[in-house]
Amino acid sequence: MTEVKKAIIIGGGPTGLAMAMLLQLTNRITAVVYEIRHEPSTLGGALGIPPNGLRLLSRLGIYEKLLARGSSATNLVLHSVKGHDLGEMDMVSWSNEKIGFGYLRIKRTDLMAVLLEVADKRGIVVNYGKRISRITEQDQHVTAIFADGTEDTGDMLLGCDGIHSAVRSLFVDPDITPEYTGISNIFSLLPKSALSVPPASLNGLNATITTDGLFAVTSCTPTGDEAYWFSSREVPAPASGDSRDGWEEHRQKELDGFKGSIRTVLDEVKGSWGDTLRDVVDQTAVVKVYPVFRLPLGGAWSKERCLLLGDAAHAMPPHASQGVSMGLEDVYLLARVLDDPSRTLAQAFHKYEEKRRPRIKEIYDAAEQYGHLRRKTSGWRLQVNELAVAAGLGIYNTCKLQKLGLGQKPLVYDIESEEV
């Protein structure tokens, strides 16, 4: 597309960095990245990247580097609150067989370290400490004006600045605001050497559904020497609603009493598995609280020369482990529609949305559905659910239903197969 020679990217997370690299590699478009933080973020625990995302990271040329930093264990073990195993399954066996990619659990800091290293080697400039305060449009250009008084002008501006996107609230669609889902996560990372259980007992993803939500532990390094755990459960919004002050007070309350509150939940988990989970919590010194927000579907993604990507456009609950992958799919589709010199920028944005919205709705709906495991339930209902899960996994494994790809077909989707 000849009319776009320079792109301004707001947001230096995975979506923004991947977009900058791909524009350079595929579209010969210069991309300049602006990040609100003053340095690379150390926030976050670990995240999962399923096959559809890993394939795109491979095409970007960074898959092997990531594989060397994360855990590629693909087994899911569901544990009963009574202490025994309900069953086990490989989450991506069919997908792996079909496209050659499995599943990666990696610390967010490691993901960012690799992306930043590769971006730097490819000449991508990331400008830190840049809070965008205004966006103005000219006939053929767009200008980003920052709080420090500096500004930059390009042919296109991409908002990759997350669920609380300034690009969205300042310009593209101020009426769309994040909604609290009613679910909050408490999470932490800790070395397995701190635990009294053998490290091998925590390989893969180990999950227990309790009457007060989901508790899970998983490896997040290649050697399995570090564990990531999270408790995901219903937490009412603070009295002040979704305001920053209210959530900060809520976070502090959760942090102050996290061991007591989680221990109360885990007291119902019996046997050696219950002892393991309590050991995980007891050995944890620092936790973080993450209230889960989403954006309502149907908002605008573009306006004039600006387009929202990733969570800035379609943030969804993390329950489907597709956050990073959805951003990567956005990036690859946009690069393809921009590569057609016959289209204007407006036509490219229109084609992008036409092709992208159905896929986003599919994954968004799946993430919402998986959220029910985090809701409070009664003891008798939990027993019924456990019996159903055990029976279902037994049938799944005995009849080798994994060969049918049940539940895995969205994981082999290839954004580059879309007709554009």
PyMOL commands that set and color helices and strands:
alter all, ss='L'
color gray80, all
select helices_A, chain A and resi 14-27+51-59+63-67+93-99+108-121+166-172+192-194+199-202+244-256+258-266+271-282+311-314+318-320+323-338+345-374+379-398+401-404+409-412+415-417
alter helices_A, ss='H'
color red, helices_A
select strands_A, chain A and resi 6-10+30-34+46-49+75-79+85-90+104-107+125-127+132-137+142-146+151-154+156-159+179-191+205-210+213-219+226-234+288-294+302-303+306-308
alter strands_A, ss='S'
color yellow, strands_A
deselect
rebuild
show_as cartoon
